[in-house]
């Protein structure tokens, strides 16, 4: 799926990322002579190259249009460098998120830790295959984080704008880690609630996916504080709607479109807003059925279907769909007063529909 407005930048972002990663592969190849087996460094680098080479480039799009909305030159390569760096930060976040969620797949393929655990297992090597796979993925995720900072440093801009960008980056990283921490706490079985689950997505997804990329692009173009505030007013409700749609897809989506098993959020008992809403709305009888399922050590297909039925019968699914529409409407209202050019407002309006009605 090519998002609205992304056709103007996606190819440029992909080329910039590919050139940068290819350069990094060439530099790192000298560090470790080839062993000629499945544990050669080139295998890990090939996997990482393929991983960062895919994706919708949603955050890059918001970064670019944050730049355009602040009057940035559409042909400037500096914003493309920043947008590409944002995608490397996203790769880091996804790899580590898969580790913490123990996810088997990402974007229709084995997650990196599963891929390298399988390589270890099939080789007959000693030690724990699971530990090896997770350790390799941890290293590759860290490498993406280092690359993010390195690529960001290649941006040519006035010093005061570089400082503004660095300030946004620091805040974004703090929010991302804090949100991920809150998410981990919610998975421990700590009594959850709709409010707690919404706070998780506020920091882990809403700000990181839309608001901060807009701010990064805006800061690079010298956006005024007023414009950055307007970006926030648009981005926060839209970011929440984006994650709520992700929650729905995690329970009812098509694996062929989402690239991961649709039952993952249910079998892992992920504390989504959707599930918290079902718990709040459940009758006594429905609550008993839900807890019986959640008390099982492992969920089978019948259990998953039971949870899906409860999500519908409690009215949770309908309520979340309503919240998505309400949050999208708020974003649209805020966009109508955004002090930016008509082209930027048009693309950001199209993106409201795309991120809230997507199927992947």
Secondary structure by P-SEA (a helix, b strand, c coil): cccccccccaaaaaaaaaaaaaaaaaaaccccccccccccaaaaaaaaaaaaacccaaaaaaaaaaaaaaccccccaaaaaaaaaaaaaaaaaaaaaaaaaccccccccccaaaaaaaaaaaacccccaaaaaaaaaaaaaaaaaaaaaaaaaaccccaaaaaaaaaaaaaaaaaaaaaaaaaaaaaccccccaaaaaaaaaccccccccaaaaaaaaaaacccaaaaaaaaaacaaaaaaaaaaaaaaaccccccccccccccccccccccaaaaaaaaaccaaaaaaaaaaaacccccaaaaaaaaaaaaaaaaaaaaaaaaaaaaaaaaaaaaaccccaaaaaaaaaaaaaaaaccc
